[in-house]
């Protein structure tokens, strides 16, 4: 288990400048944490380069982007895309003439998924094909990127790959039961992890979320050697999640969303950065706070930890701008609801003996329970009902603020070379926001 290393100061190290190169190792699809880093790189005048995960044709074969897709991806990034498909994971890979893991599980149903058994030797052959494909494509992409990096420049590699859920029809129904189910609809996350389906998902999570950082570090070795030999510096960042500290009982206390199935892969990601750091490579996983995104919306209750950020904004020296955030959030609530009463309800939720029992850092990631689902998903539903519009939530506003703050914290924090794993908690998020809005 990684020791909790929290960032307590606003980093000021200013390493990157015009002519340096920022490489996004992942593709932008919606607005998320990566945008904050890209914004900082653009402000610094860096050349922005990205990669693509590619697309699947009608037969599920991986291909490069066509002209229209490439133009759209480059417009989203605001930079050049290296058009070598870098789809991570092995769920659609297989040796010639064999089934891929998605095909192996195509018959899974909501009734019988726990009994479904996989041929693990066949799965391993698929994994080897996928890993070989990705490593080879990463080497090819890095050879192209190498040509775009001038001597004497610094390079920032931002790893953003995560996920890895195979596209199996029944899984969405299973996930809805695990992450949104309560009462009779509750399903144990442990049932999933103990099943062959769950074990396959964990393997694929490892490949997509964690092992791709190692592939990046390995594939960019020649760039790193050339850049450092000419006096330049290289940094690697990745996005982690391992719970976060928020205000509970007037103190910053570590808490987490449960069950965070990707937690095992996120710990593996931390270990990749730690191993690189031990070899003198400046790779940092920034464990970021919970936010609402398209991909996190399946996790009912993940957004509850955002509300105390409003109190943190005032605590960490907030003035008129912090008051403005309170006013804007108040406007989103029904006329008969005060923002303070909502925050009081969240404080009561965090002090509920059931939710408090999951604040166990050493046991992370813990399995869900029917009691936790009842209190967490119930509170999530209650909070949503207090809003005028279900599509305009306080947690959307606060998520955007966290993204705005995390960008400079990671950009300058990476330059400063603090540690291989760093937590961004609500205290430093609030401090950075107040500094950005004096």
N, C-alpha and C positions, 0 to 999 in steps of 0.2 A: 504494500500500500504506500502510495506517495505521501510524503509529509506535506501538510497544508502550508503552502508558501503564498501569502497574500500580498498583493501590491498595495502599499500604503501611501506612496508619494506619486505625484504627477511627474512622469518621466520627461526630461527636457533634451536628452541626447539627440543632436541633429546631425545625423550621418549622411542622409541621402539628399541629392541635389540634382539639378538639370544635367541630363546626359547619363545618369544612372538608370538601371533597368529594373522594372517591377514585373515579376512573372507570376501570373495567377494560375496555380496548378489545380484547375477545376473549372467548371463552366458556370456562367451566370444564367439563372433562369428567372428567379424572382428577386425582390429586394430582400437582402439578408445581411448578416455580419460582414460578408466580403466587401459589400459596397463601401463601408466605412473605411476600410484599408485602401481601396482604390481611390477614394476621394482624397485621402492624405497623400498618396503617391502622385496624384495629378497636381495637387497644390505644390508639391516639392519640385515639379517639373520633370519627373521621371518619364522614361519611355515605357509604355504599358504593353505587355505581351501576354497572351493567354493561350490556353489549349482548349480542345473540344473533346467531349466524351464520344463524339460521333453519333450516328443514328442507325437504327435497324431497318433493313429493307423488309419486304413482305414475307420473306423466309427467315427472318430474325438474324440474317447475316449482318455483321457490323460493317459500316461504310463511313467514308469521310463525308463532310458536309458538301451539298451542292452549292452552286454560285449564290443562289438566293438565301439559303440558310447561313452561308459564310458571311454574307453582307449583313444579315440581321444580327448574327452573333458578334461581329466586329463593332457594329453600331452600339449594341448593348454594353460592350466592354469599353468602348472608346479607345481601342488599340488593335494591334494585329493579332489574329488567331493563327496558330500553327495547326494546319488542317490534317493532323494525324489522329485517328480515333483512339481515345484513351478511356474507354469504358472499363471501369474497375469491377471486380467481382467475377465469379465463374458460374453463375446460375444459368447462363445460356451458352456455356462452353462445353464441348465434348470432343473426344477423339473421333475421327471419321467413322461413321457407321454405328456410333453408340448414342444413347439418349443423354441429353443434358439434364441437370438436376431439376429444372422446371418441368421437363417432360416426365421425369420419374415420378413427380408429385402431381401430375395433371388430374389424377383420379381422386385426389383428396376431397373429402366432403366434411361438412360441419359436424356430422354425426360420428364419422370414423377416423378423424385425423390423428387421435392419440395412438391408435393401433397401427398406423401406417409405418412400414419398415423400409429403410433404405439399404442398398448394397454399398457399404462404405468404401470398398475397394474401387468401385466404379465412380463414386463421388470424388475420391482422391485423384483418379485419372483426369476427371473434369477440372478439378482445381489446378492440377499441374499444367493443363492446356491453357487455362485462363491466366495463370501467373506468367507463363512463358510469353503469351501474347502481349500482356501488359508491359512486362519488362522490356521486351523488344521494341514496342511502340514508344515507351518512355525514352529509350536510348535514341531512337530516331528523332523524336521531338526535341530532345536536348541538343542534338547535333545541329538542328535548324536554329534553335535559340542561341546557341554559341556564336553563330555568325552575326547576331544582332547586338552582341555585347562588346562595346569598344574597350580596348586596353585602358587601364587607369580608372575604370568605372567601378561602382559598387553594385551589388545585385541583391534584391529582396525576393525570395521565393515564398509565396503565400499558398499553403496547402489548404484546400477547402473541401476535399472529398469526404463524403459521409453517406451512410445508408447501406443498402444492400438487401432489401426485402425482395425475394423472388416474386415474380408476377404470377401468383397462384390464386385462382378465383376465390377459393374458400378462405384464404388468409384474411381478407378484409373483414369478413364476418367474425372470424376468430379475434382479430385485433380489436374490433368494436366491443366485443364482450370483455376482453382483458382491460382495455384502457378507458372504456366508457360504461361498462356494465356494473349495475348494483342490484341488490336484492336477488331475485331469481335469475337475472341476466348476468350476474357476476361470474367471471371465470378467472381461475388462478393463473398468474404468470408462471408459477412453478410447473404447472401442467405443461405449458408450452416448452419451457426450457428442458424438461425431462423427456420430451418427445423427440423422435427423429427429425420432424419438421423444425422444431426449435433448435436442435443441434446444428442443422444445416444453416439456418438463419444466422446463428452466432458465428459459424465459420465464415460465411459470406460477409458479415459485418466486419470481422477481423481483416479480411482482404481489402474491403472498400475503405473503411474508416482509418485503419491503423497501418497496414502493410504498405499502402500506397505512399505514405510518408517515407518509409525506408527505400522504396523504389525511386522516389524523387531524389533522395540524398545520394543514392548509389549512381543514378543515371547522370546527375549533375556534377560528379566528382571532377571531371576534366575541366569544366567551367570554373569550379571552385579553386582548383589548383592554378589555373591560368590567371584568374582575377587576383588571387592573393599574392601570386608571384610578382605581379605588377603593382603591388601596394594597395589594391582594393580590398574591400571587405564583403563578406557574404552572410546573409541572415536567412533563416527559415522560420516560418510561423505555422501553427496549425490551431484549429478551433477545437477545444475540449469542452466537456461538461462533466462536473464532478461535484454537483451541489454548489451552493453559494451562501455567503453570509448576508443576512438581511436583519433589519431591526425587529427584535422580539423582546418584549419586556424592557425596552429602552436600551438594549445592548445588541451589538452585531453578533448574531449566532448562526452557525452553519446549519443549513437545512437542505432538503432535496425533494425533487419530485420522485415518487415511487409508483410503479416499477419502471425504472429506466433500463429497458432491455439492452440498449446499446452501451451500457455502462462498462461491460467487460471489454468491448473493443476500444472504448475511450481510455481505459487504464492501459491497454496494450499500446495505444498511441503515445501515452505519457512515457512508457518504457522505451519506445523508439527514440524519443527526444532525449531521454536521459542517457541512453547508450551513445548517441551522437555527441552529446555534450561532453561525455567522458573522453571522447576522442578529439576534443578541441573544435568541434563543429557547433556553431551557434544556432541551435534549433530550440525553439520555445513553443510549448503548447500553452495557450492562454485558455484557462477554464472560465468560460463566460457565463453570466447569469441567465436565468430562464427568460425567454421572450416568446411572444406569439408569432409564428410564421405559418406559411401554408403547410409545411411539413410537420410542425409541432401541434397542429390543431386537433389531431387524433387523440392527443394526450389530455383528456379533460382534467382540469385542475392544475396543469403546469403553470398557468398564468397567475395563480393566486399569490405567488411570492413577489409579483411585480408591485402590488399596491403599497407595501411599506417604503418603496423608493420615494414616494411623495414626502413622507416624514423625514427620510434621509436628506432630501434636498434642503429642507429647512435646517436640519441638524448640522449639515456641513457648510454653513456660512451662506446659505441662500438668502437672497434679498427680494427685490421687486420681481425678478424673473421667476424665482421659485413660487412666489405668490400667484403669479400669472398662470403657472402650470396647475396650481390648485383650482384657480377660477375656471380654467378651460375644462378640467376634469369634472368639476361641479356641474358645468353646463350640459354634460353628457348624461347626467342622472335625471330620473323622474323628479318633478317639481317638489314632491313631498319627501325627498330623500336628501340628507346632508352627506357630504363627502366624509366628514369626520365619523359619522355613524357607520359608514361602510368600512372605514379603516379600523374602527373598534370591533366590527364583526370579524375582520381578518385577524386581528390580535387575539380574539377569543378562539378562532379556529386554530391558530398556531400554538395556543396554550392548551388546546384540547388534549387530554392524556393520550388519545389514539394517535393523532398526528405528531405529537411531541415524541412518542416512542420511536418514530422513524428518523429522528435526528441522531443517528448513530453512524458517524463517519467511518469507523473501522469495519462496519458490517455492510458497507455500500457495495453494489446496489441490492437492496433488500427486495423480497417478494411482496406483492400486494396482498391485502387481506380483505374480506368482506366488510370489516369494520372501517378500514381506511377508505375503501371505495364509497361507503355510505357518507362519511363525513366530508371527504374531499370533493367528490363529484356533486354531492348535495350542496356544498358551499359554492362550488363553481356555478351551478344552476341558479342558486339564489342571487349571486352577484350579478349575473347576466340580466336577470329579471328586473333589477333596480335601474337599468338603463332605459333611456327613451327609445333607442334604436339598437337592435341586436347586432347591426352591422357597423355601429360606431361606438366602440367600447373604450373605456379608460385604458385597458391593457394594450390596445393598439397604439394609443398615444405614448404610453410609457415604454413600449417596445421600441418605438422610433427613437426615443431619447437614449435608451441603452445602446442602440446601434450607433448613434451619433457620438457617444462617449467612448465606446470600445475602439473605434477606428484610431484616434490619436493615441490612446493608451497602448495599443498593440504596436502601432507604427514606431513611436518613440521608445516604447518599452523594449522592443526587439533590438533597436539600435544600441540601447544601454547594456544589453547582455546581462539580464538580472539572474535568471535561473532557467533550467530546462522545463519546469512546470510552474506556472504562475496563475493564481486565482484573481479574477476581477470581481470584487464584491460590491455591494451597494454603497459602501463608504467612498471608495475611489471613483465609482461611476458618478456619484453625486458631486464629489469634489471637482471632477473634470468638467461636468456640465456647468457648474457654477462658475468655473474659470473661463469656459467658452462664452458665457453669457453674464459678464460682470454688470 
